[in-house]
Amino acid sequence: MTSHEPFTILYQDDDVIVVHKEAGIATHGDERATPNPHAPSSRCRHRQEHLSSLLHAHFSYRLPTEETRLERHGIVHRLDKGSSGLLVVARSMLALKALKKDFAHHHVLRYYHAIVYGVPSAMAARLNEPLGQDRHDFRRRCVDRAHGKPAITDYRVLRVLGKESLAASLVLLRLHTGRTHQIRVHMAHHHHPLWSDPLYAYPMPQAGTRRGRRQGVSRYHAEALRKLNKRFPYQFKALQEEEKKRAKNPASATVLPQITPRMQLGRQALHACVLGFHHPVDGRFLRFHAPMPEDMRHLLRFFTRLETIR
């Protein structure tokens, strides 16, 4: 793939493609929408297109026209636009049917890395709460024990990050089911939403200052930074000076995300890191790993630097 494409092909044959998707591009979209060929650059076109149409433009698919339209060019599972990581796409009818069956029976291995607010009381647990549509916001899902569909997520805390006043956790999660926003809803329901999640994190518009509201700093961030500044005034000022230096001369400064609104990623901190499935034709078990994206690694480095404050 050319360097400007928002995905990387990790594996391909006549039946399947395994893709590492970047954050910021939807897995699929409205099939009635048509791409804009007159967009000034390929980056602009990506804002209008989605992964399934981009893949279909690059590869031939042995799917009938009506089936291609119905199944969104072989897409059998999806990642949210703001999430990054691994997807498998079918290129043939045999693969499409076999993969759909495996996903329906939960025979596909899926692990995710996430950075969440706070530290869960249990370092490992199974979250088994049914999910349904939020009646007050069509974009959201919620725990609905009366009418929701079964949803099971396992998680394990890999590392506790930061300090008391600004704590987070790096978490490894395994999906046993694949409901919309499943990980995001389960973690938010247990009071540990994903970092920077625009739908399920702490209220974004109420930072307390006009600057904070404009730049999207949550109340949680604003209060945590205020406490850090009060408790560690000299060390915190030094960190801020490092960030100013980095902004002027990035090559010579410490590589950290800014300790200000840039603590926000602009998306939920969620990455599909492991995908395993049986090949639909020869039965081989294929397992793939995708490294954590740079913006999440930046956030981890920020917390590592924060932990050095005494």
N, C-alpha and C positions, 0 to 999 in steps of 0.2 A: 504494500500500500504506500502511496505517496505520503510525505511527512505531514501534510495538512489535514489528512483524514482524521475524523474523531473516533477512530477505532483501529484496532490491530488484529489481524488474523493470526491466531495461534495454531490452528489446525484446519485442514480442509481435505475432503475427498469427494467422491461423486454423490455422497448421501448427506453429509453433515458439514457444517462450518462451526468452529468455535471462535468466538469473538471476544476481545477485551475492549469494552466500551468505555469511553471517557465520560465524565460527568458533563451535563449540559446539553445532551442530545436525547430526545425521546426514543424509546424502543420502536414504537410505531405511532401513527397518528390517524387522522381522518382520511380514509381512503379516497374520499371525494376531493380532497385538496390536491392541487397540482403544483409541482415545484416551479419556482421562478427561474427560467433559464437566463434572464437578463440581470440577475443580481450581480453587483459589481465585483464580488470576489467569492471564492469557494467558501470562505468562512461565513459570509452572509447567507449563502444558500443553505448552509447547515442549520441556520436558525429556523429555516422554513421547512427543511426536510427532516426525515427521521431515519433511524438506523435501517429499518426494513427496506425503505426505498433506495437508500445508498447501497446496501448489499445487493439488491436486485439489479441495480445498474452495473455492478461490477462482475456478477457471476450469473451463469445460466442456471435455470431451475427446471427440473423435469416435473413440473406441476401443471395440471390443466389450468386454463385461464380462470375459470370460475372458482377453482379451489385456491389458487393463488390469491385472489381477491378476498376470499372468505377467511383464509388463514394468515393474511397479512404477510405474504411472501415467505412462508415457512416459519414464522415466529411462533414458538410453542410456550415460551414463558417470557417474562419481561423484567426489566429494572426500571425504577422510577427515573425520570429525567435527571434529577439531582444526584443519583447514585452512580457509581462507577463499578466496573468489574466484568465478570464472565457471563456469557450467554452462549447457548447452543442453538443453531438454526438448521432446520431441515431443508435439504435440496431435492428430495424425492418424495413421492407419495408413501413409499414403504417406510422411510425414515420419519416422516410426519406422523403417521399412524402409530408407529412404535414408540416414539418419544412422547406423544400425547398420552399413551397408555402408561408409560413409566412415570410421568409426572402425576397423572391421576392416582396412581397407586403408591406414590411417594417412594419410588425406588431410585431417585436421583439424589446424589450427595451434594449439598450446598452449604458452604460456610461463608460467613461474613465477618469482617472487622468493622467495629463501630467505636466511636468515642462518644461517651454519654456524660451528661451532667451528674456530678456527685459520685458517691460510692455506694453501690447496692449493699444492703445489709447481709444478703447471702452471696458468697463469692461464686457460687454455681447453683443453678436452679433450672427447673422446667416451668415455662409459662404456658398454661393450658386454659386460655380464655377465648370463647367464640367471638368473632368479629362481625360487625354489620355496618350499614351506612349510618352516618351521623345525620339525624333528622334536621339539624340546624345549619349544616354546611355540607353541600353535596360533594365537596372536594375531600372531605375527611371521612375516616372510619373510626369506629369506637367499639369498646367491649360491649357486646349485647348478648347477655346470657339467655334471654327469652327467645330471640329469633335469629341470632347470629350463626354463622357457619363455623365448624370446628377449626381451631388454629393452634398449633403447637410450636413453640420456640424453645430451644435449649440455649442457655448462655453460660459463659465462664469468664470471670474477670481475670485478665492477663496481667494488668498493671494498674496500680493506683497512681494518679497523676496530680501534680500541683500541691497546693497547701490547703489548710482547713478553709480559709476564706475564699479560695478559688480551686475547688477540687473537681476532678473528672476521673473517668476510668476508661481504659482501653479494654474492650470486650470482644470475645470471640463468640459468635452465635451460629447455631445450626437450625436451619429451617426443616421442619418435618411436613409442613403444609405450605402453601404458597398464596395466601390471601393478600389482597391489595394492602400495601402499607403495613404488613404484618409486624415486622420488627419495630417499626417506628411507633405503632400504636401500643404494642405490648410493653416496650420500655417506657413510653410516656405514661401509660396506665399505672406503672409501678414507680412513678415519680422520678424517673431517670431518662428523660427524653434525649434523643440524639443531639449532639452539639450542632447548633446553628439550624436546626430543623425549622423551616419556615411555616410549617403547619402545626407541629405538635410541641415545639419547645416553649419556653417561658415567653410571656407576652413581649413582642418585639417593639411596639411603638411607645412603650412607657418607660423610657430610660431616665426621664426627669429633666432633661435639658433639650433645647431645640436642636442643638448639634447632635445629641444622641439619637433623637427621633429621626433626624434626616439621614443619618448614616446607619440606622438599623441596629443600634446596640440595645440588647435586652436589659430589663431592669436587673436581672441576675448579674450580668456583666458589670453594669455601672456600679452596683453596690459592692461587688467583689473587688473591683479596682479601687474604690474609695477606701475600703478596709486595708488593702495592701499598702496603699500610699500612706495611710495613717500609722500603720504598724511598722513599716520598713521605709521611712521617707528617703534616706540616703541611697539605699540599695535600689529602690524603685526608680529614683531619679537617674541612677547610673544606667539602668536598663533602658529607660526612655532616651537617654543620650545616645546609647548604642543604636537605637532604632533610627534616630535622626541622622546619625552618621551613615547608617546603612542606606537610608533614603537618598543621601547625597552621593555616596560612593559605594554602591552595592558590592563591588568586588573586594573592598578592603574591610568590610564590616562583618559582624557576626550574622549568620544567616538565621533569622528568626522572624516569625510573623509579628507585626506591630502589636504592642501592648496597648491597644486602643480599639477602635471599631474593627480593625483587621483581624482581631481574634475571631471574628465571624468569617466562616468559609464562604458564605453566600449560597450554601447548600447544606443538606444534612450530611454529617460525617459518617457515611456508610459505604462500604466497598465489598463487593462479592469476590472473595479472595480464592475460594476453592470450588471447583465444579467437577463432579464425577458421574459418569453414566455408562451404561452398556451400549456399545455400538449397535445400532439397529439392524445391521446386516450380518456381521461376523461374530457378534456377541462379546468382543473384547471389552474389558472394563477400561475406560479412558479417564484419566484424572489430570486436571490442569490447575495451575496456580498462577495468580496475578499479583504482583507486588503492590503494596500500598501506594496510592497516588501521592504526588509531591505536596499538595495542599494539606493532606492529613499528616504527612511526615513533618511538615513545617510546624503544625500545631503541637505534635509530640515534642519537637525540639524546644518550642516555647515553654512547655511544662517542665521539661528537663532543666532548662535555665532557671525557671522560677523556683525549682526545688533547691537551688544553691543559695537562695537568699536566707540569711540567718539573722 
